[in-house]
Amino acid sequence: MESGNGDTIHVVLAVYDPKGTYSRHAGVVMVSIFERTRNPVCVHILHDETLTERNRSLLTETAESFGQTVSFHDVSAYIERLGDVTIRAVQKRGWSVGTLFRLAITDILPLDKVIYLDCDIVVNMDIRELWDIPVEDCSCAGVLNPHRGRFSSAAFRKKLMGCDEEKYINAGVLLMNIPRMKEKLDIRRAVQWFRRYRYCTKYQDQDLINSCFRGDIKIIEDRFNNHHSDRHEGFRGDINAPGAADSILHATLTKPWAEPKGSVVDRLYWRAFLKTPWGKLPREELVDMMIDVFQISPLTHRRTTQCYRKVFHRLRKDIFLNDLFINGVLLLKALFHETKYLFKREESEKI
């Protein structure tokens, strides 16, 4: 087994790209790492058949232009083994199949330790700082996700799934102890978990990680996954401001390629983008692309329909989908699904 220790830092990215436009976001993450990290870095790309040969070539070019390495791992067979029930549960919630790719890491990569990053991230620090955090005594390390209070519907969901609300982490940045995670979670248990909790899971594999590794997750500093960075007014646009410098910035609220707001994440994303092969387009094509981006943003469109829609959605959520109502529905679903789950388990044991 190849060790995750030593000079080389191993970073994992997941690329599910049916439209052919998502790969460039992975390229931006890679550039942001390479520019600020002095150690050798090997980026592992988890993908399926949606990764085209052209985008594969451009990702390779990105790594080679910085003297770094990239390795590709097809996870199609693993995702197929998760089954239709799991895939439907993910798609029903509006997530892409790619969110499940990180679950394949323990099965596919013969390493001791890796850093997993989502592709809506820009790294504004030497990632060696994260790599050097010891995880020998835990399964993984991550940054706390903000919670809304003990009696909120979000907290109730997490309790039903066996998560610790006070220590629930955001899985967009993970430092993973692969052998220890593999001992606690295999594909069979992952399938069982999704079948049992598909009625209340909201963040899919993030919920699964927090549930299955409860009590074995190390909490690390917020700067290693600053998921408030795209709405923080204190360092708007200043990449060297406190909170932005020496951080990993996570665009959880709005994406730089969809709704640019002039935030520090936007600046870092587009600066890195221009240093990728995708950013070396003819000037005319770059201008067209930027205009398309601004047309998407609700901050720049002339029509107010989308804004009104958001207002009515907010009112509907606050009045008709408040925490008390949602918790009641979740409780009824829990009683039904737990009874059904226990009945099936008893039947299988009799056989």
Stockholm file with secondary structure:
# STOCKHOLM 1.0

chainA/1-351         MESGNGDTIHVVLAVYDPKGTYSRHAGVVMVSIFERTRNPVCVHILHDETLTERNRSLLTETAESFGQTVSFHDVSAYIERLGDVTIRAVQKRGWSVGTLFRLAITDILPLDKVIYLDCDIVVNMDIRELWDIPVEDCSCAGVLNPHRGRFSSAAFRKKLMGCDEEKYINAGVLLMNIPRMKEKLDIRRAVQWFRRYRYCTKYQDQDLINSCFRGDIKIIEDRFNNHHSDRHEGFRGDINAPGAADSILHATLTKPWAEPKGSVVDRLYWRAFLKTPWGKLPREELVDMMIDVFQISPLTHRRTTQCYRKVFHRLRKDIFLNDLFINGVLLLKALFHETKYLFKREESEKI
#=GR chainA/1-351 SS CCCSCSSCEEEEEEECCTTSCSHHHHHHHHHHHHHHCCSCEEEEEEECTTSCHHHHHHHHHHHHHTTCEEEEEECHHHHHHHHHHHHHHHHHTTCCGGGGGGGGHHHHCCCSEEEEECSSEEEESCTHHHHTSCCTTSSEEEEECCCCCTTSHHHHHHHHTTCCGGGCEEEEEEEEEHHHHHHHCCHHHHHHHHHHHTTTCSSTHHHHHHHHTTTCEEECCGGGGBTTTTTCGGGTTCTTSTTTTTEEEECCSSCTTTSCCSCHHHHHHHHHHTTSGGGCSCHHHHHHHHHHHHHHCTTTCSCCHHHHHHHHHHHHHHHHSCHHHHHHHHHHHHHHHHHHHHHHHHHHHHC
#=GC SS_cons         CCCSCSSCEEEEEEECCTTSCSHHHHHHHHHHHHHHCCSCEEEEEEECTTSCHHHHHHHHHHHHHTTCEEEEEECHHHHHHHHHHHHHHHHHTTCCGGGGGGGGHHHHCCCSEEEEECSSEEEESCTHHHHTSCCTTSSEEEEECCCCCTTSHHHHHHHHTTCCGGGCEEEEEEEEEHHHHHHHCCHHHHHHHHHHHTTTCSSTHHHHHHHHTTTCEEECCGGGGBTTTTTCGGGTTCTTSTTTTTEEEECCSSCTTTSCCSCHHHHHHHHHHTTSGGGCSCHHHHHHHHHHHHHHCTTTCSCCHHHHHHHHHHHHHHHHSCHHHHHHHHHHHHHHHHHHHHHHHHHHHHC
//
